[in-house]
Amino acid sequence: MRENASEPSGERAPTVPLVDLPLLHRTIGPKILDDVATLIQTGAFINGPAVSRFEEAFADYCGTEACVGLSSGLDALRLGLLGFGLERGDEVVAPAHTFIATVEAVRQAGALPVLVDISEADHNIDPEGVKAALTTNTRALLPVHLYGQLADMRRLVAIAHHAGGIPVIEDAAQAHGAERDGLRAGGAGALGAFSFYPTKNLGALGDAGAVTTDDPQVAARVRALREHGKLEKNDHAIDGYTARLDTIQALALLHKLPLLDGWNDKRCSAAEFYTYHLSGLGDLQLPPVPEGSRPVWHLFVIRTADPDRLASFLAARGVGSGRHYPRPVHLTSALAHLGYRPGEFPVSEAVAAECLSLPIHPGISEHQLEGVVAALRLYFSSPRR
Ligand SMILES: Cc1ncc(COP(=O)(O)O)c(C=O)c1O
């Protein structure tokens, strides 16, 4: 690697997309296609054997007794919450800085989202804020393992225990394989909700999701909910949905799961490269990683005063970037009726205003990483920026 990445090297600056799905599928795509061809011959499109094979493998990966495959991460959250028997008026405590689906799920389960600020320590829900938000109506905590880093699950589980044993439901959509203080995403609370949206660390070929849990009753209820409330054939005990994991997606996920740890390692190496080469650059703030935390770097999110300007600068040099997420959920129009106001959650608002996601994916090359670093150095050394 070049010592000074901002020096012109004579080499052409690489194009660096934020993610590169075609690259990821170059070798496994044909293998998945072979399995899909066989599936077409058998016709087992709904609840085919691949679905239960994947459920067993993913439960094993997360260290839980059960996994229930579902059609998206939103369904995993919504059905997961319903699996604990939430009722109208129940409160669910969630962070103000997350993808909107976290809070959508609470609303769709009929409960009231009670939002809490995130912490500067990890950009996840602040356990002290959670304590202050508890009421006699609190029925669940819903931390999000944002950007691929576990929330402080040891403290959150202890708080939930003191609050009468309410469940901690993990929004693990961005954190397949992440660990903190010896706990692993999906197995750290009462239930883990995963998305397999194609760009996730473990992604399908379309929409897919799953819940993981040690609780057989909750697993059985989610299983019923995903299929019209069916307990057994023609026995529909509760109102349900069509929210099953598609067999084609299960086939793809079965091919990808054995590769996940290697892919996560590559993301970690890219994150190390960025951390080493970007520290101390202008006003750039690196992502915080508390001791004991092993993030899987779904996203590498830096902070800077004018992220949109930096994004345009990078785009002009062939470097992709993204904003995750420029508006905290409490200031989202769809949730205006909850009555939250600007200024209420200062850390969430600051991170939303300053965040910029740099390219990170398992196939990113050292040449591409150097290109991103060189473009950032140029930006921060340029007087007119
Ligand atoms: C934190 C978080 N929660 C929930 C979801 C919802 O997942 P899906 O898009 O599969 O419904 C996502 C996915 O984008 C997410 O990032």
The ligand as a Tripos MOL2 file, in Angstrom:
@<TRIPOS>MOLECULE
LIG
   16    16     1     0     0
SMALL
NO_CHARGES

@<TRIPOS>ATOM
      1 C1        -32.3570   -1.5100   11.4140 C.3       1 LIG1
      2 C2        -33.3330   -2.1300   10.4510 C.ar      1 LIG1
      3 N1        -34.4930   -2.6110   10.9280 N.ar      1 LIG1
      4 C3        -35.4050   -3.1670   10.1090 C.ar      1 LIG1
      5 C4        -35.1960   -3.2750    8.7550 C.ar      1 LIG1
      6 C5        -36.2800   -3.8110    7.8840 C.3       1 LIG1
      7 O1        -35.8880   -4.8850    7.0770 O.3       1 LIG1
      8 P1        -36.6140   -5.1640    5.6930 P.3       1 LIG1
      9 O2        -36.1980   -4.1230    4.7320 O.co2     1 LIG1
     10 O3        -36.1100   -6.5340    5.3270 O.co2     1 LIG1
     11 O4        -38.0850   -5.1540    5.9540 O.co2     1 LIG1
     12 C6        -33.9940   -2.8120    8.2170 C.ar      1 LIG1
     13 C7        -33.7190   -2.9610    6.7810 C.2       1 LIG1
     14 O5        -33.4860   -2.1670    5.9870 O.2       1 LIG1
     15 C8        -33.0470   -2.2010    9.0760 C.ar      1 LIG1
     16 O6        -31.8900   -1.7140    8.6110 O.3       1 LIG1
@<TRIPOS>BOND
     1     1     2 1
     2     2     3 ar
     3     2    15 ar
     4     3     4 ar
     5     4     5 ar
     6     5     6 1
     7     5    12 ar
     8     6     7 1
     9     7     8 1
    10     8     9 2
    11     8    10 1
    12     8    11 1
    13    12    13 1
    14    12    15 ar
    15    13    14 2
    16    15    16 1
@<TRIPOS>SUBSTRUCTURE
     1 LIG1         1 GROUP 0 **** ****
